Amino acid sequence: MDPFITAISRIIKEQQAIIGPIALDQAKKVSGLEVGGVDDVKITGNKKEVLTDLVNQYAKLFGRASIEICKEAFEAVADKIPQTEVPDVLKN
Amino acid sequence: MVADEKITSFLRLQQMISDLKDSTKLLEQILPKVLEELNILGYPYIFLSAIFVDTHQKIQQTFFIDHDNYKMSGVTKLENIFQKGSEWEMKVMYGEAAIVSDIAYLINPSYPKYPKIKSLLILPIQHQTQLAGVLILASSKQADQIDREEIEFGEMITRLIDLAFRLQDTESSLIKITQQVYEMNAKLHQVDKLKDDFVSVASHELRTPMTAIRSYAWMALHKSDVPLSDKLERYLVRVLMSTERLINLVNDMLNISRIESGKIEINPEPVDLVELAKDIVDEVYYSKSTEKNIHFYILDKPIPKAIADPEKLREVLLNLVGNSLKFTPDEGKIIFDFFSDGLTVEVSVKDNGVGISKEDLGRLFQKFSRLDSSYVATASSGGTGLGLFISKSLIELMHGRIWVSSEGLGKGATVTVALPVASKERIEHISEYATHAQGEVKQLETVAI
């Protein structure tokens, strides 16, 4: 499976565990991302940009703490994505 | 009286405030527009400064805008504002506009446009009756050229600025609160994960040695190669019962942890409740009910199938039958009954056991809800006080309801489970009754009877 899809699914799932269904609603607002459910994610735009925008979408509403949650969720797939493709916001 | 073009200008600004999407930067965006509109209307203001204060007149936020988008801090001598004493300050404090000619008192002479400024129109920004700040308009007109209409319009503008400030303040507070709630939730989530991990690890670590103790106790009791004294036999029976109880408790705790952390899946399908009840009776009849010679009755009647996860429903019904077996005396009876109103289908497990007092009925589905009247029976039968909590959680995951009724102590009890009827329409949309696990799917530990 595309590691970007996995990363996005994991991020949405983690956010969902904290904020509930709003996590999906926010993910649906990201352009270049089609979300039917946590396990039904399609990237139609630039993968790196979509991932960045998803993190920023949560950060805009929920602040710094939400970025940390995204980073934790991303960690498990970080080694499957080339470093140059990892959004700055998710780098430690 | 304020002229028409000024009203239009005011409404334009008002519209802009309501149209702005990011209220956190409302004033940064609206104040330059205010100055622009004022200039368009012919007021020769060189700059505009809005200073917001708290209830003790302590400065909270300041804004400075000039029409060349000149960025400079320190144009307004903030240290001289709200010093209390000057005539204009007293006027502003009482909610009146003031016109100041002595601009050197309030404006820094290093400001490049300082020579052009002839007067300052200072307007109080009020929120209800409280002073929320001041709006300073630096004019190239002499003080005596500022007329009543200009002041009135300025006062209208301050109301708009106050509205914008409140909106910005409310939005910022909301964001702050939202972020605080998020942080608290994130911490709770973390603690919850730790708790789940702890319960899971601790339970597994406990279960392994307990299983060994149970096995050896059973072997010592039943396969001993030396005759056991009555006393020793009694002790071993107690060891065995206590270990059983601990294992059941660990299993129930694991089940609760799995349900609460969303690790349990619900796979719905049409289930024949009568058939399921028959299976359960067959299963427990030979293992448990014969010990107490309890009689089972299944009031077989034509009822529609229910939408449920058969495995989870089986666990629930086993738990209910297990409870009835524990609390029904020798030679007692347990009756399965069924009912449907077309929308739901109900299965009831009725016994003629110890019953439940009215006061205890409400506590039954809580965790560790061992009732005083049933303690002895619970302790001797290996109950954990978690079974009904687990049953309720599972039934609710299956979109059903569960309740208990009893006429009182000594009059038996009836537990009823209601589930959605598996109608044609519901079967077509059966996935709506499914629950997907969050992360790794876990199975339920077997219910102890």
Boltz contact constraints between the chains, C-beta under 6 A:
constraints:
  - contact:
      token1: [A, 17]
      token2: [B, 189]
      max_distance: 6.0
  - contact:
      token1: [A, 18]
      token2: [B, 185]
      max_distance: 6.0
  - contact:
      token1: [A, 18]
      token2: [B, 186]
      max_distance: 6.0
  - contact:
      token1: [A, 18]
      token2: [B, 189]
      max_distance: 6.0
  - contact:
      token1: [A, 62]
      token2: [B, 179]
      max_distance: 6.0
  - contact:
      token1: [A, 62]
      token2: [B, 182]
      max_distance: 6.0
  - contact:
      token1: [A, 63]
      token2: [B, 179]
      max_distance: 6.0
  - contact:
      token1: [A, 65]
      token2: [B, 182]
      max_distance: 6.0
  - contact:
      token1: [A, 65]
      token2: [B, 183]
      max_distance: 6.0
  - contact:
      token1: [A, 65]
      token2: [B, 186]
      max_distance: 6.0
  - contact:
      token1: [A, 69]
      token2: [B, 186]
      max_distance: 6.0
